[in-house]
C-alpha cells in the first residue's frame, strides 16, 4: 500500500476551474489529500520570498523559470500544464463591443467609461499594448485594476468596470459576466502556465504523481472545456 501524503499546492488562478474538477478525481484514485492556496503572480512570489514551503507551484512559465533561477523551484521539474490567451468580457446583459480587429479594440477602449484588468501576466502585457496603441494615458485615467489574486469578473459583475480583460480561462464561464471573445489575433498574447516542485518540498514524490495526473491524456478535455489549450510548448 503506497504512503498517503498531503500535497500542498500554491497556484495562480488561470487553471483553477480545470484544476478543481480534476483534483477530487486524483484524491479518490490515490488517497492523497491536496491543500491548495490560491494567489496571484505577485502574491505567489511574495509568499515564496517570505520562505513559505509548498510541494507544487503553479504559475506562468516565465515566473516559474525565475523561481528556478532563484533556487526556489527544483531545476528540471518544470512541466507545462496549459496555455491561454487574453479574453475580453462585459457585465452580464451589457452591450458587447466590437473587438474584431486591433483598431476596433482601440475604439472600444476609448469608448468605455471604465476598464478593468489584473496585475498578473495579462495585465502586464495589456499595459504595454495600450502604450503601443498610443492610448495609455486615456486608459489609465479610467482603469480599475484588481489586486494580485483578484478576478476582473468580480468588478465587471458589480459594475465597477464596463469592459474587462484577463486570461480567457478566468472569464469564459464566469457567472455575472458575458464573454465577448479573445483579443484580436494581431495583438493576442498567450501565457503558458507551468508547475514545478518547490525546493524543500515535504511530499515531492506525491506532487509528481499529481503532475502526471494533470498532464495525462484523460485530463486534456477538462482543460479545454475551461478555456485552456494544451500541448503548451
TADA-V147551 format. One record per pair of residues at least 24 apart in sequence whose C-alpha atoms are under 7 Angstrom apart, sorted by sequence separation. I is the first residue (numbers start at 1). J is the second residue. D is the distance in whole Angstrom. If there is no record, write none. Layout:
I:J:D
I:J:D
//
This chain:
153:177:6
13:38:7
6:32:6
7:33:6
8:34:6
9:35:6
10:36:6
11:37:6
12:38:6
13:39:7
119:145:7
4:31:6
5:32:5
6:33:5
7:34:5
8:35:5
9:36:5
10:37:5
11:38:5
12:39:5
13:40:7
115:142:6
116:143:6
117:144:7
118:145:5
119:146:7
4:32:5
5:33:6
6:34:6
7:35:6
8:36:6
9:37:6
10:38:6
11:39:6
12:40:5
114:142:5
115:143:5
116:144:5
117:145:5
118:146:5
119:147:6
120:148:7
12:41:6
113:142:7
114:143:6
115:144:6
116:145:5
117:146:6
118:147:7
119:148:6
114:144:7
118:152:7
117:152:6
86:122:6
116:152:6
192:232:6
10:54:7
122:166:6
9:54:6
116:161:5
122:167:6
8:54:5
9:55:6
10:56:6
11:57:6
12:58:6
115:161:5
8:55:5
9:56:5
10:57:5
11:58:4
12:59:5
114:161:5
115:162:6
116:163:6
117:164:6
7:55:6
8:56:7
9:57:6
10:58:6
11:59:6
114:162:5
115:163:5
116:164:4
117:165:5
118:166:7
113:162:6
114:163:7
115:164:6
116:165:6
117:166:6
112:162:6
112:163:7
172:227:7
169:226:6
169:227:5
168:227:6
169:228:6
91:156:5
92:157:7
90:156:6
91:157:5
91:159:7
91:162:7
90:162:6
90:163:5
89:163:6
90:164:6
89:164:5
88:164:6
89:165:7
88:165:5
87:165:6
88:166:7
41:120:6
86:165:7
87:166:6
40:120:6
86:166:5
87:167:6
86:167:4
87:168:4
85:167:6
86:168:5
89:171:7
102:184:6
84:167:6
85:168:6
101:184:5
84:168:6
87:171:7
92:176:5
96:180:6
100:184:6
102:186:7
84:169:7
91:176:6
92:177:4
99:184:7
102:187:7
91:177:4
92:178:5
90:177:6
91:178:6
89:177:6
90:178:5
89:178:6
90:179:7
89:179:4
88:179:6
89:180:5
88:180:5
88:181:6
87:181:6
88:182:6
87:182:4
88:183:7
86:182:6
87:183:6
85:182:7
86:183:6
86:188:7
85:188:7
86:189:6
85:189:6
86:190:7
43:148:6
85:190:4
42:148:6
84:190:5
85:191:6
41:148:7
83:190:7
84:191:6
40:148:4
83:191:5
84:192:7
39:148:7
40:149:4
83:192:4
39:149:5
82:192:6
83:193:6
82:193:6
80:192:7
81:193:6
80:193:6
81:194:5
80:194:4
81:195:7
79:194:6
80:195:6
78:194:7
79:195:5
78:195:6
79:196:6
78:196:5
77:196:5
77:197:6
74:196:7
73:196:6
74:197:6
73:197:6
74:198:6
73:198:4
74:199:5
72:198:6
73:199:5
72:199:5
60:191:7
61:192:6
60:192:6
61:193:5
60:193:4
61:194:5
59:193:5
60:194:6
81:215:6
58:193:7
59:194:6
58:194:6
59:195:6
58:195:4
57:195:5
58:196:7
56:195:7
57:196:5
56:196:6
57:197:6
56:197:5
57:198:6
55:197:6
56:198:6
55:198:5
54:198:6
84:228:5
83:228:6
84:229:6
55:201:4
82:228:6
83:229:5
53:200:7
54:201:6
55:202:6
82:229:5
83:230:6
53:201:7
55:203:6
82:230:5
55:204:6
81:230:7
82:231:7
83:232:6
82:232:5
56:207:6
81:232:7
55:207:6
80:232:6
14:167:7
15:169:7
14:169:6
14:170:6
26:213:7
7:203:6
5:203:7
7:206:7
7:207:6
5:206:7
18:222:6
18:223:5
18:226:6
17:226:6
//
